Amino acid sequence: TFISKYDNTGALIQTIEYVNQNNSYVVPQSIFVDNSSNIYVVTMDAVVLKFNSAGTLLWENANTTYSSTSVEAATVDNSSIPNFIYYTGSFGSNAGVVKINANTGASTWATYLNPSGNNYSKAYDIAYNGGNIYITGLTNSSSGDAAYTVKLNSLGAIAYQYIGSSGISETSLRLEVNTSGDA
């Protein structure tokens, strides 16, 4: 994996190369830069990396709970220097959210969801607002796929969930949350 940094004129400042412990490259899904120029990378296979502004790897967190993990989206809290990183996607046959401490790289909690309680669920997007985390995606019910949105509190507990109409095939791919917390 190569991460490149450019100045405001487009001139290359730096390129960081990252190769995992298996001596292979990973596919970045999301990249964030904080006000201290630290770089956070969340990969498709649930590896979270933090580099300092010089490109030195500060920590690495790899989710090894499920071998079939696929990260779809990530976000950080609203701080200028993030306290937490959240990512979502598919963890086995369930959707899930993982909360990572941005300073230490330690996993704080993981919540696995299957809103319909049936075959599988997938999460496609995540948003953070006022200490709450929102995810959206699709879940399989007895009468087909249905879109869902779930709001989690700061501890990862479900505050509410909405499951769309059954009987029609639907999914939700993107999510926005306004300043009032409406998703």
Solvent accessible surface area in square Angstrom, and as a share of the most:
residue,aa,sasa,rsa
1,T,10,0.06
2,F,123,0.51
3,I,12,0.06
4,S,48,0.31
5,K,67,0.28
6,Y,127,0.48
7,D,58,0.30
8,N,153,0.78
9,T,113,0.66
10,G,50,0.48
11,A,53,0.41
12,L,105,0.52
13,I,99,0.50
14,Q,40,0.18
15,T,67,0.39
16,I,12,0.06
17,E,96,0.43
18,Y,13,0.05
19,V,54,0.31
20,N,29,0.15
21,Q,166,0.74
22,N,126,0.65
23,N,125,0.64
24,S,50,0.32
25,Y,119,0.45
26,V,10,0.06
27,V,88,0.51
28,P,46,0.29
29,Q,67,0.30
30,S,21,0.13
31,I,85,0.43
32,F,46,0.19
33,V,101,0.58
34,D,12,0.06
35,N,115,0.59
36,S,59,0.38
37,S,41,0.27
38,N,22,0.11
39,I,8,0.04
40,Y,1,0.00
41,V,0,0.00
42,V,0,0.00
43,T,0,0.00
44,M,81,0.36
45,D,71,0.37
46,A,0,0.00
47,V,14,0.08
48,V,0,0.00
49,L,0,0.00
50,K,14,0.06
51,F,4,0.02
52,N,42,0.21
53,S,51,0.33
54,A,74,0.57
55,G,17,0.17
56,T,76,0.44
57,L,72,0.36
58,L,88,0.44
59,W,30,0.11
60,E,62,0.28
61,N,20,0.10
62,A,50,0.39
63,N,24,0.12
64,T,119,0.69
65,T,92,0.53
66,Y,69,0.26
67,S,128,0.83
68,S,72,0.47
69,T,19,0.11
70,S,41,0.27
71,V,0,0.00
72,E,58,0.26
73,A,12,0.10
74,A,15,0.12
75,T,23,0.13
76,V,31,0.18
77,D,9,0.05
78,N,114,0.58
79,S,48,0.31
80,S,70,0.45
81,I,78,0.40
82,P,6,0.04
83,N,69,0.35
84,F,54,0.22
85,I,0,0.00
86,Y,4,0.02
87,Y,0,0.00
88,T,0,0.00
89,G,0,0.00
90,S,17,0.11
91,F,0,0.00
92,G,32,0.30
93,S,62,0.40
94,N,37,0.19
95,A,0,0.00
96,G,0,0.00
97,V,0,0.00
98,V,6,0.03
99,K,15,0.06
100,I,0,0.00
101,N,38,0.20
102,A,0,0.00
103,N,92,0.47
104,T,88,0.51
105,G,8,0.07
106,A,56,0.43
107,S,69,0.45
108,T,70,0.41
109,W,40,0.14
110,A,47,0.37
111,T,25,0.14
112,Y,73,0.28
113,L,10,0.05
114,N,42,0.21
115,P,18,0.11
116,S,29,0.19
117,G,60,0.58
118,N,63,0.32
119,N,110,0.56
120,Y,68,0.26
121,S,1,0.01
122,K,83,0.35
123,A,0,0.00
124,Y,42,0.16
125,D,20,0.10
126,I,10,0.05
127,A,16,0.12
128,Y,45,0.17
129,N,27,0.14
130,G,66,0.63
131,G,20,0.20
132,N,35,0.18
133,I,0,0.00
134,Y,1,0.00
135,I,0,0.00
136,T,0,0.00
137,G,0,0.00
138,L,20,0.10
139,T,0,0.00
140,N,22,0.11
141,S,19,0.12
142,S,116,0.75
143,S,60,0.39
144,G,25,0.24
145,D,31,0.16
146,A,0,0.00
147,A,15,0.12
148,Y,1,0.00
149,T,23,0.14
150,V,0,0.00
151,K,42,0.18
152,L,0,0.00
153,N,52,0.27
154,S,51,0.33
155,L,142,0.71
156,G,6,0.06
157,A,52,0.41
158,I,84,0.43
159,A,60,0.47
160,Y,93,0.36
161,Q,79,0.35
162,Y,128,0.49
163,I,62,0.31
164,G,11,0.11
165,S,67,0.43
166,S,72,0.47
167,G,55,0.53
168,I,103,0.52
169,S,97,0.62
170,E,48,0.22
171,T,62,0.36
172,S,28,0.18
173,L,98,0.49
174,R,173,0.63
175,L,18,0.09
176,E,147,0.66
177,V,27,0.16
178,N,76,0.39
179,T,137,0.79
180,S,92,0.59
181,G,16,0.15
182,D,87,0.45
183,A,64,0.50
